[in-house]
Amino acid sequence: MDRHVCPWWLGYLLASPIRRLWQKPEEILRPHLREGMTALDIGSGMGFFTFPMAEMVGPKGKVIAIDLQSKMIKSLKKRAKRKELDDRIDARTCDENSLRIDDLKGQVDFALVMAVVHEVPESPQFFRQIHSALKPDGRLLFAEPTGHIDESEFTSSRATAVEQGFSIVQPLQVKRTHAALLQKA
Ligand SMILES: C[S@@+](CC[C@H](N)C(=O)[O-])C[C@H]1O[C@@H](n2cnc3c(N)ncnc32)[C@H](O)[C@@H]1O
Protein backbone atom coordinates (compact mmCIF):
# COMPACT_ATOMS: atom_id res chain seq x y z
CA MET A 1 0.00 0.00 0.00
CA ASP A 2 1.23 3.53 -0.82
CA ARG A 3 2.18 5.39 2.37
CA HIS A 4 2.63 8.70 0.59
CA VAL A 5 1.55 11.59 2.84
CA CYS A 6 -0.83 14.07 1.24
CA PRO A 7 1.25 17.13 0.21
CA TRP A 8 0.50 20.21 2.34
CA TRP A 9 -0.64 22.31 -0.64
CA LEU A 10 -3.42 19.79 -1.34
CA GLY A 11 -4.79 20.90 2.02
CA TYR A 12 -6.17 24.02 0.29
CA LEU A 13 -8.14 21.89 -2.20
CA LEU A 14 -9.39 19.52 0.50
CA ALA A 15 -10.68 22.46 2.55
CA SER A 16 -12.35 24.10 -0.45
CA PRO A 17 -16.13 24.73 -0.24
CA ILE A 18 -16.45 23.01 -3.65
CA ARG A 19 -15.99 19.69 -1.83
CA ARG A 20 -19.41 20.30 -0.26
CA LEU A 21 -20.92 19.33 -3.62
CA TRP A 22 -20.25 15.67 -2.74
CA GLN A 23 -19.42 15.67 0.99
CA LYS A 24 -21.49 17.73 3.41
CA PRO A 25 -19.81 17.58 6.84
CA GLU A 26 -23.05 18.42 8.67
CA GLU A 27 -24.93 15.52 7.03
CA ILE A 28 -22.10 13.10 7.76
CA LEU A 29 -21.46 14.17 11.35
CA ARG A 30 -24.76 15.43 12.76
CA PRO A 31 -25.92 11.98 13.90
CA HIS A 32 -22.76 11.61 16.00
CA LEU A 33 -22.18 15.02 17.57
CA ARG A 34 -24.06 16.97 20.23
CA GLU A 35 -23.54 20.25 22.07
CA GLY A 36 -20.93 20.05 24.79
CA MET A 37 -19.07 17.03 23.37
CA THR A 38 -15.32 16.66 23.12
CA ALA A 39 -14.39 15.55 19.61
CA LEU A 40 -11.17 14.62 17.83
CA ASP A 41 -10.44 15.31 14.16
CA ILE A 42 -7.34 13.25 13.40
CA GLY A 43 -5.42 14.05 10.22
CA SER A 44 -7.54 17.20 10.05
CA GLY A 45 -5.72 18.84 7.15
CA MET A 46 -6.77 22.51 7.03
CA GLY A 47 -10.10 21.87 8.74
CA PHE A 48 -12.80 20.93 6.21
CA PHE A 49 -14.46 18.81 8.93
CA THR A 50 -13.01 20.57 12.00
CA PHE A 51 -15.06 23.77 11.65
CA PRO A 52 -18.47 22.12 11.20
CA MET A 53 -17.54 19.86 14.14
CA ALA A 54 -16.78 22.96 16.24
CA GLU A 55 -20.16 24.46 15.28
CA MET A 56 -21.94 21.23 16.24
CA VAL A 57 -20.31 20.84 19.69
CA GLY A 58 -21.09 24.50 20.41
CA PRO A 59 -19.39 26.92 22.80
CA LYS A 60 -19.34 24.41 25.68
CA GLY A 61 -17.74 21.71 23.53
CA LYS A 62 -14.24 21.24 22.21
CA VAL A 63 -12.59 19.91 19.05
CA ILE A 64 -9.00 18.75 19.08
CA ALA A 65 -7.60 18.88 15.53
CA ILE A 66 -4.41 16.92 14.96
CA ASP A 67 -2.17 16.70 11.92
CA LEU A 68 1.31 15.52 11.10
CA GLN A 69 2.09 18.59 9.01
CA SER A 70 2.64 21.95 10.65
CA LYS A 71 1.54 23.81 7.48
CA MET A 72 -1.90 22.17 7.73
CA ILE A 73 -2.22 23.16 11.39
CA LYS A 74 -0.92 26.69 10.80
CA SER A 75 -3.57 27.29 8.14
CA LEU A 76 -6.27 25.63 10.27
CA LYS A 77 -5.44 27.96 13.18
CA LYS A 78 -5.70 31.05 10.93
CA ARG A 79 -9.07 29.90 9.59
CA ALA A 80 -10.32 29.13 13.11
CA LYS A 81 -9.51 32.67 14.19
CA ARG A 82 -11.26 34.16 11.15
CA LYS A 83 -14.35 32.07 11.88
CA GLU A 84 -14.18 33.00 15.59
CA LEU A 85 -14.06 29.32 16.51
CA ASP A 86 -10.52 29.37 17.91
CA ASP A 87 -11.75 29.30 21.52
CA ARG A 88 -13.18 25.79 21.05
CA ILE A 89 -10.51 24.32 18.74
CA ASP A 90 -7.25 22.96 20.10
CA ALA A 91 -5.05 22.46 17.01
CA ARG A 92 -1.93 20.33 17.41
CA THR A 93 0.81 18.77 15.34
CA CYS A 94 1.82 15.17 15.99
CA ASP A 95 4.55 12.69 15.06
CA GLU A 96 4.22 9.98 12.43
CA ASN A 97 3.86 7.31 15.12
CA SER A 98 2.50 9.32 18.03
CA LEU A 99 -0.65 11.40 18.05
CA ARG A 100 0.54 13.03 21.31
CA ILE A 101 -2.88 12.65 22.92
CA ASP A 102 -1.92 10.96 26.21
CA ASP A 103 -3.46 13.96 28.02
CA LEU A 104 -6.89 13.07 26.54
CA LYS A 105 -7.17 9.55 27.98
CA GLY A 106 -10.85 8.59 28.45
CA GLN A 107 -12.10 12.13 27.68
CA VAL A 108 -13.23 12.01 24.04
CA ASP A 109 -16.84 11.37 22.94
CA PHE A 110 -16.28 11.11 19.21
CA ALA A 111 -13.32 10.81 16.82
CA LEU A 112 -13.19 11.33 13.06
CA VAL A 113 -10.48 9.76 10.92
CA MET A 114 -11.26 10.75 7.34
CA ALA A 115 -8.90 9.73 4.52
CA VAL A 116 -5.90 9.30 6.84
CA VAL A 117 -5.24 5.65 7.73
CA HIS A 118 -3.70 4.77 4.33
CA GLU A 119 -1.01 7.40 5.12
CA VAL A 120 -0.21 6.06 8.59
CA PRO A 121 2.82 3.72 8.89
CA GLU A 122 1.71 1.87 12.05
CA SER A 123 -2.07 1.57 12.02
CA PRO A 124 -2.35 -0.74 15.10
CA GLN A 125 -0.58 1.86 17.24
CA PHE A 126 -2.67 4.62 15.64
CA PHE A 127 -6.00 2.93 16.48
CA ARG A 128 -4.77 2.02 19.98
CA GLN A 129 -4.07 5.68 20.80
CA ILE A 130 -7.54 6.73 19.61
CA HIS A 131 -9.12 3.88 21.59
CA SER A 132 -7.38 5.06 24.73
CA ALA A 133 -8.49 8.71 24.24
CA LEU A 134 -12.18 7.73 23.90
CA LYS A 135 -14.68 7.53 26.77
CA PRO A 136 -16.00 3.99 27.49
CA ASP A 137 -18.90 4.48 25.02
CA GLY A 138 -16.95 6.76 22.66
CA ARG A 139 -17.26 6.32 18.91
CA LEU A 140 -14.96 6.53 15.91
CA LEU A 141 -16.04 7.34 12.36
CA PHE A 142 -13.38 5.84 10.14
CA ALA A 143 -13.46 6.44 6.38
CA GLU A 144 -11.06 5.92 3.48
CA PRO A 145 -11.33 7.37 -0.06
CA THR A 146 -12.59 4.95 -2.74
CA GLY A 147 -10.20 6.69 -5.20
CA HIS A 148 -7.08 5.40 -3.37
CA ILE A 149 -8.23 2.45 -1.31
CA ASP A 150 -10.05 -0.67 -2.43
CA GLU A 151 -12.65 -2.52 -0.39
CA SER A 152 -10.22 -5.22 0.79
CA GLU A 153 -7.68 -2.66 2.08
CA PHE A 154 -10.46 -0.89 3.97
CA THR A 155 -11.72 -4.17 5.43
CA SER A 156 -8.18 -5.01 6.53
CA SER A 157 -7.71 -1.61 8.25
CA ARG A 158 -11.10 -2.00 9.95
CA ALA A 159 -10.01 -5.45 11.19
CA THR A 160 -6.89 -3.81 12.65
CA ALA A 161 -9.14 -1.38 14.54
CA VAL A 162 -11.17 -4.31 15.88
CA GLU A 163 -7.94 -6.04 17.03
CA GLN A 164 -7.16 -2.86 19.00
CA GLY A 165 -10.45 -3.07 20.93
CA PHE A 166 -13.08 -1.46 18.70
CA SER A 167 -16.38 -3.06 17.80
CA ILE A 168 -18.23 -2.30 14.56
CA VAL A 169 -21.51 -0.46 15.18
CA GLN A 170 -22.51 -0.25 11.54
CA PRO A 171 -21.17 0.36 8.02
CA LEU A 172 -21.91 3.92 6.86
CA GLN A 173 -22.78 5.48 3.51
CA VAL A 174 -20.43 8.43 2.99
CA LYS A 175 -20.03 9.47 -0.65
CA ARG A 176 -16.71 8.54 -2.31
CA THR A 177 -15.55 6.63 0.77
CA HIS A 178 -15.60 3.24 2.44
CA ALA A 179 -16.81 4.09 5.93
CA ALA A 180 -17.73 2.52 9.24
CA LEU A 181 -18.87 3.63 12.67
CA LEU A 182 -16.86 1.92 15.42
CA GLN A 183 -17.27 1.94 19.17
CA LYS A 184 -14.84 1.47 22.04
CA ALA A 185 -15.87 -2.04 22.99
C1 LIG B 1 -5.88 13.13 2.56
S1 LIG B 1 -5.63 14.24 3.89
C2 LIG B 1 -7.26 14.29 4.64
C3 LIG B 1 -7.48 15.55 5.45
C4 LIG B 1 -8.85 15.65 6.12
N1 LIG B 1 -9.11 14.54 7.00
C5 LIG B 1 -9.94 15.78 5.09
O1 LIG B 1 -10.69 14.81 4.86
O2 LIG B 1 -10.03 16.88 4.50
C6 LIG B 1 -4.70 13.28 5.06
C7 LIG B 1 -4.19 14.10 6.23
O3 LIG B 1 -3.63 13.19 7.20
C8 LIG B 1 -2.42 13.74 7.69
N2 LIG B 1 -1.59 12.62 8.20
C9 LIG B 1 -0.85 11.74 7.48
N3 LIG B 1 -0.25 10.85 8.30
C10 LIG B 1 -0.60 11.19 9.56
C11 LIG B 1 -0.27 10.67 10.85
N4 LIG B 1 0.56 9.62 11.00
N5 LIG B 1 -0.81 11.26 11.94
C12 LIG B 1 -1.64 12.33 11.79
N6 LIG B 1 -1.97 12.88 10.60
C13 LIG B 1 -1.45 12.32 9.50
C14 LIG B 1 -1.82 14.47 6.50
O4 LIG B 1 -0.89 15.43 6.89
C15 LIG B 1 -3.08 15.06 5.85
O5 LIG B 1 -3.38 16.33 6.34
The ligand as a Gaussian input file, in Angstrom:
#p B3LYP/6-31G(d) Opt

LIG

0 1
 C       -5.877000      13.135000       2.562000
 S       -5.626000      14.240000       3.887000
 C       -7.257000      14.293000       4.639000
 C       -7.481000      15.548000       5.453000
 C       -8.847000      15.650000       6.122000
 N       -9.111000      14.536000       7.005000
 C       -9.943000      15.779000       5.092000
 O      -10.694000      14.811000       4.863000
 O      -10.028000      16.876000       4.500000
 C       -4.702000      13.278000       5.061000
 C       -4.185000      14.100000       6.227000
 O       -3.627000      13.191000       7.202000
 C       -2.420000      13.736000       7.691000
 N       -1.588000      12.623000       8.198000
 C       -0.853000      11.743000       7.484000
 N       -0.246000      10.855000       8.296000
 C       -0.596000      11.193000       9.561000
 C       -0.270000      10.669000      10.854000
 N        0.558000       9.618000      10.995000
 N       -0.815000      11.256000      11.941000
 C       -1.645000      12.332000      11.790000
 N       -1.967000      12.881000      10.601000
 C       -1.454000      12.316000       9.504000
 C       -1.823000      14.471000       6.498000
 O       -0.887000      15.429000       6.885000
 C       -3.075000      15.063000       5.848000
 O       -3.377000      16.334000       6.341000

